Amino acid sequence: MTEVNRSENPLVTPQSNRPLDHLEESLKIMDQHAAELVAAENDICESLRKRDREYKDEHLHSVPRPRKHMR
Protein backbone atom coordinates (compact mmCIF):
# COMPACT_ATOMS: atom_id res chain seq x y z
CA MET A 1 0.00 0.00 0.00
CA THR A 2 1.08 3.57 -0.47
CA GLU A 3 0.97 6.07 2.30
CA VAL A 4 1.53 9.79 2.34
CA ASN A 5 3.96 11.24 4.85
CA ARG A 6 3.86 14.76 6.20
CA SER A 7 5.73 16.22 3.23
CA GLU A 8 3.05 14.84 0.87
CA ASN A 9 5.50 12.42 -0.76
CA PRO A 10 4.09 8.95 -1.24
CA LEU A 11 5.83 6.17 0.61
CA VAL A 12 5.72 2.68 -0.84
CA THR A 13 5.67 -0.09 1.67
CA PRO A 14 7.85 -3.13 0.95
CA GLN A 15 4.84 -5.48 0.94
CA SER A 16 3.35 -3.90 -2.19
CA ASN A 17 5.34 -6.26 -4.45
CA ARG A 18 4.73 -9.31 -2.29
CA PRO A 19 2.02 -10.87 -4.52
CA LEU A 20 4.28 -10.45 -7.55
CA ASP A 21 7.22 -11.94 -5.69
CA HIS A 22 5.06 -14.87 -4.66
CA LEU A 23 3.93 -15.33 -8.26
CA GLU A 24 7.51 -15.23 -9.53
CA GLU A 25 8.56 -17.79 -6.93
CA SER A 26 5.68 -20.09 -7.92
CA LEU A 27 6.57 -19.80 -11.60
CA LYS A 28 10.21 -20.60 -10.84
CA ILE A 29 9.16 -23.74 -8.95
CA MET A 30 6.86 -24.76 -11.81
CA ASP A 31 9.71 -24.30 -14.30
CA GLN A 32 12.03 -26.43 -12.17
CA HIS A 33 9.51 -29.28 -11.99
CA ALA A 34 7.95 -28.96 -15.44
CA ALA A 35 8.40 -32.62 -16.37
CA GLU A 36 6.80 -33.81 -13.13
CA LEU A 37 3.87 -31.43 -13.62
CA VAL A 38 3.30 -32.70 -17.16
CA ALA A 39 3.41 -36.30 -15.97
CA ALA A 40 0.96 -35.59 -13.17
CA GLU A 41 -1.39 -33.74 -15.53
CA ASN A 42 -1.29 -36.63 -18.01
CA ASP A 43 -2.06 -39.13 -15.23
CA ILE A 44 -5.02 -37.04 -14.10
CA CYS A 45 -6.37 -36.68 -17.65
CA GLU A 46 -5.99 -40.42 -18.28
CA SER A 47 -7.78 -41.31 -15.05
CA LEU A 48 -10.62 -38.90 -15.89
CA ARG A 49 -10.96 -40.44 -19.37
CA LYS A 50 -11.02 -43.92 -17.86
CA ARG A 51 -13.62 -42.93 -15.28
CA ASP A 52 -15.77 -41.26 -17.95
CA ARG A 53 -15.51 -44.32 -20.21
CA GLU A 54 -16.47 -46.67 -17.34
CA TYR A 55 -19.42 -44.47 -16.38
CA LYS A 56 -20.70 -44.37 -19.96
CA ASP A 57 -20.29 -48.13 -20.34
CA GLU A 58 -22.22 -48.79 -17.15
CA HIS A 59 -25.01 -46.28 -17.65
CA LEU A 60 -25.44 -45.79 -21.37
CA HIS A 61 -24.29 -48.86 -23.28
CA SER A 62 -25.31 -51.60 -20.88
CA VAL A 63 -28.98 -50.75 -20.69
CA PRO A 64 -30.92 -53.99 -21.18
CA ARG A 65 -33.65 -54.04 -23.78
CA PRO A 66 -37.15 -54.30 -22.39
CA ARG A 67 -38.59 -57.81 -22.58
CA LYS A 68 -42.19 -56.76 -22.62
CA HIS A 69 -44.03 -57.69 -25.83
CA MET A 70 -41.14 -59.74 -27.14
CA ARG A 71 -41.91 -63.12 -28.75
N, C-alpha and C positions, 0 to 999 in steps of 0.2 A: 504494500500500500504506500501511497505517497502522503506525506504530511507537509505542512507548511510551518516553518519556524518563524520566529519573531521578525526576521528581516524579509519575510515574504518569499524566500527562496525554497522551492520544493526539495524535500529530503526524500530520498528513495531508500526504503528499508531493504535489508539484504534478503528478506524472504520473498520479494516480489518475483524473482526468477526461479523460485523453488519448484513450481510445477514444470517449468521447462527443463530444469536440471533433472528432475525425476523422470521426465519423458526421455531425455537423452540417455540416461542411465538404463532405462528399460530397453531402448532401442539397441544399445551397445550389447546388452545381455542377449537379446534376440539374435543379433548378428553373430555372436560367439557360438550360439547353440542352434544355428539355422538348420543343420542336418537333422538334429533330434526333433526340432519342431515340425519339420516336414514329415518325418517318420510317424510322429504322434498324430498329426493331422490325417495322414493316409490311413492309419489304423482306425481312427474314429470314423472316417468316411466309409471304410470297408465294413465296419461293424454296423453302421446305420443302414447301409445297403442290404446287408444280410438280414437284419431285423425287419426291414421293410419287405423284403422278398418272402421271409417266413410268414409275416402277418398276412400278406396278400394270398399266399398259398393256403393258409388256414381258413381265411374268411371269404375269399372271393372264388378261388378255383375249386375248392373242395366241397362246394355246396351240393348235397345230394339232390337228385331229381325227385320230384314228388311221385309217389307210387299210386296216387289216386287216379282212377279211370284208366289204368294201364292194363292191357290184356296180353 
